[in-house]
Amino acid sequence: MELRHIRYFKAVAEEKSFTKAAEQLAIAQPPLSRQIQDLEAELGTTLFLRTPHKVSLTEEGELFLQYANQILDLVNRSEEDVRERKEGLQGTLYIASVEGCGPRLFAEWISGFQQRHPHVQYNLWNGNTDDVNNRVTKGLCEIAMITAPYNTEEFHVLPVYEEPWVAVIPKGHALYSWENDPVKPS
């Protein structure tokens, strides 16, 4: 299997069309189809369900797409790492976080980091805690921010922020107070 097979496969999977993928890749459609057939033969399975007007992934194709994305991300990151060695810090920093204060904090940190390392690009991704943990486990990001609870057996965890929580009470409610005294559960 060659890297171009993986790139071709991903293009067809994303475009859901051999014709559109061939246009995107700037190659003719028949050679693209042949490369995908060769890949399927090598893997011993069908990756696409082909109909006259649409292409969709099989279950095996869905699984292979996950690996293809990881492989291509790793290739891109390795190329960036080699250039970084030669030319100084550059490339893409992959960051994942949950909603909340994470995106705001990363924006502040990136601003300061960008001043020292102007050639670094950033790929920010937001999701739920399970998805973020999954990205860290699979090596799809260098750093992530989640809220408690977190797995200290699998990850090195550093506290970075305490998010304030407030109760919102409408005027006229029995708990409403002009003094803004803290509300304590009974």
C-alpha positions in Angstrom: 0.0 0.0 0.0 1.3 3.4 -1.0 0.6 6.8 0.6 -1.1 7.9 -2.7 -3.6 5.1 -2.3 -4.6 6.4 1.1 -4.8 10.0 -0.2 -6.9 8.9 -3.2 -9.2 6.8 -0.9 -9.7 9.8 1.4 -10.6 12.1 -1.5 -13.2 9.7 -2.8 -14.6 9.1 0.7 -14.9 12.9 1.3 -16.3 13.8 -2.2 -18.5 10.7 -2.4 -17.7 10.7 -6.1 -14.9 9.3 -8.2 -15.3 12.1 -10.7 -15.2 14.9 -8.1 -12.3 13.3 -6.3 -10.4 13.0 -9.6 -11.0 16.7 -10.2 -9.8 17.6 -6.7 -6.7 15.4 -7.1 -6.0 16.7 -10.7 -5.9 13.2 -12.2 -8.1 11.3 -14.6 -11.0 9.3 -13.2 -10.1 5.9 -14.7 -6.6 5.8 -13.1 -8.2 6.9 -9.8 -10.7 4.1 -10.0 -7.9 1.6 -10.8 -5.9 2.8 -7.8 -8.9 2.3 -5.5 -9.5 -1.2 -7.0 -5.9 -2.0 -6.3 -6.2 -0.9 -2.7 -9.4 -2.9 -2.2 -7.6 -6.0 -3.7 -4.7 -5.5 -1.4 -7.0 -5.2 1.6 -9.2 -8.0 0.4 -12.4 -6.1 0.9 -14.7 -3.6 -0.7 -14.3 -0.1 0.6 -17.0 1.6 -1.4 -20.6 0.8 -2.5 -20.8 2.2 -6.0 -24.0 3.3 -7.7 -24.4 5.3 -10.9 -24.7 8.6 -9.1 -23.2 8.1 -5.7 -20.4 6.4 -3.8 -20.7 5.5 -0.1 -18.4 3.7 2.3 -18.9 0.2 3.4 -18.4 -0.7 7.1 -14.8 -1.6 6.2 -14.5 1.6 4.3 -15.6 3.6 7.4 -13.0 1.8 9.5 -10.3 2.3 6.9 -11.2 6.0 6.7 -10.4 6.4 10.4 -7.0 4.8 9.9 -6.4 6.9 6.7 -7.1 10.1 8.6 -4.7 9.1 11.4 -2.0 8.0 8.9 -2.2 11.2 6.9 -2.2 13.3 10.1 0.9 11.4 11.2 2.6 12.0 7.8 1.8 15.7 7.9 3.1 16.0 11.5 6.3 14.1 10.7 7.0 16.4 7.8 6.4 19.4 10.0 8.7 17.9 12.7 11.5 17.4 10.3 11.2 21.0 8.9 11.0 22.3 12.5 14.3 20.7 13.3 15.9 22.5 10.4 14.1 25.8 10.4 13.0 26.4 13.9 9.6 25.9 15.5 6.9 25.7 12.9 4.1 23.4 11.9 0.7 22.8 13.3 -0.2 22.4 17.0 -3.3 20.2 17.3 -5.5 21.2 20.3 -8.7 19.7 21.6 -11.0 21.0 24.3 -14.5 20.8 25.6 -16.9 23.8 25.5 -16.6 26.2 28.4 -13.5 28.2 29.3 -11.2 26.0 27.1 -11.5 27.9 23.8 -11.0 31.2 25.6 -8.0 30.1 27.5 -6.4 28.5 24.4 -7.0 31.8 22.5 -5.0 33.7 25.2 -2.2 31.1 25.3 -2.0 31.0 21.5 -1.7 34.8 21.3 1.4 34.8 23.5 2.9 31.7 21.9 2.3 33.1 18.4 4.4 36.2 19.2 7.4 33.9 20.0 6.8 31.3 17.3 5.1 33.1 14.3 5.4 30.1 12.0 3.3 27.8 14.1 -0.3 27.1 12.9 -3.1 25.9 15.1 -5.8 23.3 14.6 -8.5 23.7 17.3 -11.1 21.1 17.9 -14.1 21.1 20.3 -16.1 18.2 21.5 -17.4 16.3 24.5 -15.0 14.9 27.2 -15.1 11.4 25.8 -14.2 12.6 22.2 -11.4 14.8 23.6 -10.0 11.9 25.6 -10.2 9.7 22.5 -8.2 12.2 20.4 -5.5 12.4 23.1 -5.3 8.6 23.3 -5.0 8.2 19.5 -2.3 10.9 19.3 -4.5 13.3 17.3 -3.7 16.3 19.4 -0.7 17.5 21.4 -2.7 19.1 24.2 -6.3 19.0 25.4 -8.4 20.7 28.0 -11.3 19.0 29.7 -13.3 19.5 32.9 -13.3 17.1 35.9 -13.7 14.2 36.3 -10.6 13.0 34.4 -8.5 9.9 34.1 -5.2 10.4 36.0 -4.1 6.8 35.3 -4.0 7.3 31.5 -3.1 11.0 31.3 -0.8 13.5 32.9 -3.2 16.1 34.2 -2.3 19.7 35.1 -5.0 22.0 36.7 -5.2 25.3 34.7 -8.4 27.1 35.6 -11.2 27.1 38.2 -14.5 28.0 36.5 -16.9 30.0 38.7 -20.4 28.7 38.9 -23.4 30.9 39.6 -27.1 30.4 40.4 -29.5 32.4 38.2 -32.7 33.3 40.1 -35.5 35.4 38.7 -36.7 38.5 40.5 -39.7 37.7 42.7 -38.5 34.1 43.5 -38.2 33.1 47.2 -34.4 32.7 46.9 -33.9 36.1 45.2 -31.9 38.5 47.3 -30.6 42.0 46.6 -27.5 41.3 48.7 -26.2 38.6 46.4 -25.5 36.3 49.3 -24.1 32.9 48.3 -26.9 30.3 47.9 -26.2 27.2 49.9 -28.1 23.9 49.2 -30.1 22.7 52.2 
